[in-house]
Amino acid sequence: MLKAIVMGVAGSGKSSVGHAVAGRLGAHYFDGDDLHPQSNIEKMAAGTPLDDSDRAPWLDKVGAALMQAGGPTLIGCSALKRSYRDRIRAACPQARFVHLIGNRAVIEARMSARTGHFMPVSLLDSQFATLEPLQADEAGFAIDIAQDFDAVVQQVVACF
């Protein structure tokens, strides 16, 4: 059964791609941001990056939610470090990761254009500084978001 994390830095399109892929695959999608404690959201909204101790309980919730999901499921979650992905896999060993990659300028433009999200553009550099791309021994794949949205979705679907 499909259990996957759509990962990447803020603004990479996790929610948009995740919803579209889930729709095409008949899977459930939900945003990992909804699992953050209010204190994490307030910290990020104030322009302060989360540290590993802030993220640990959240990552545990993401992994548990993925494992407990009753059907095919995708969750949007930054999962920036290998240790974060390992923590998710500890709760859900079959988790696969879809890494949405893109250059900073493209992602900054997307973040600047969106409204109603707590994550400020000022935290983008901290996201890139924390990012550790998928390694060869991790179940998953990377997709470049610099292409047309439908092409991104189609490539993700084809990989499943």
PEJOGI-V917539 format. One record per pair of residues at least 4 apart in sequence whose ideal C-beta (glycine too) atoms are under 6 Angstrom apart, sorted by the first residue. I is the first residue (numbers start at 1). J is the second residue. D is the distance in Angstrom with one decimal. If there is no record, write none. Layout:
i: <I I>
j: <J J>
d: <D D>
This chain:
i: <1 2 2 3 3 3 3 3 4 4 4 5 5 5 5 5 6 6 6 6 6 6 7 7 7 8 8 8 8 9 9 10 10 11 11 11 12 12 12 12 13 13 13 14 14 15 15 17 17 18 18 18 19 20 21 21 21 22 22 22 24 27 27 27 28 28 29 30 31 32 32 32 32 35 35 35 36 36 36 40 40 41 41 43 44 44 45 47 47 49 49 50 50 55 59 59 59 62 62 62 63 63 63 64 64 66 66 66 67 67 69 79 79 80 80 81 82 88 89 89 96 96 97 97 98 99 99 100 100 101 101 102 102 102 102 104 106 108 108 111 112 119 134 134 141 143 143 143 145 147 147>
j: <72 27 72 66 73 92 94 95 74 96 98 75 77 79 95 97 14 17 18 74 76 98 79 97 99 12 14 99 100 127 128 119 127 107 110 111 100 102 107 145 17 100 145 18 76 31 76 21 152 29 74 76 29 153 153 156 157 27 29 74 157 72 73 74 71 73 74 75 76 62 75 76 77 58 61 62 40 41 58 50 54 45 118 48 118 119 118 120 122 123 126 54 55 59 84 87 88 75 77 88 88 91 92 68 91 75 92 95 91 92 73 84 85 130 131 132 132 95 93 95 139 140 134 140 156 134 142 143 145 142 144 106 107 145 146 108 146 121 124 121 121 123 138 140 159 152 155 156 152 151 152>
d: <5.7 5.7 3.8 5.2 5.9 5.6 5.1 5.3 4.9 4.6 5.9 5.5 5.0 5.3 5.9 5.0 4.7 5.9 4.2 5.6 4.9 4.9 3.9 5.4 5.3 3.3 5.8 5.9 3.8 3.9 6.0 4.6 5.4 4.4 4.7 3.7 4.2 5.8 5.8 5.9 4.8 5.4 5.5 5.6 3.6 5.5 5.2 6.0 5.9 4.6 4.9 4.7 5.2 4.5 5.7 4.9 5.7 4.2 3.6 5.2 5.1 3.7 6.0 5.6 6.0 4.9 4.8 5.9 4.8 4.9 5.1 5.4 3.5 5.9 4.4 5.8 4.2 5.3 5.3 5.8 5.5 6.0 5.3 4.8 5.8 5.6 4.3 5.5 5.1 5.6 3.9 3.9 5.3 5.5 5.4 4.5 5.9 5.9 4.9 5.7 4.1 2.8 5.0 5.9 5.1 5.5 4.3 5.8 5.3 3.9 3.7 5.1 5.0 4.5 4.9 4.9 4.9 5.5 5.7 5.3 4.7 5.1 5.9 3.3 5.6 5.1 4.2 5.9 5.1 5.1 5.6 4.7 5.2 4.1 5.8 5.8 5.9 6.0 5.9 4.8 5.8 6.0 4.8 5.0 5.1 5.7 5.2 5.8 5.7 4.5 6.0>
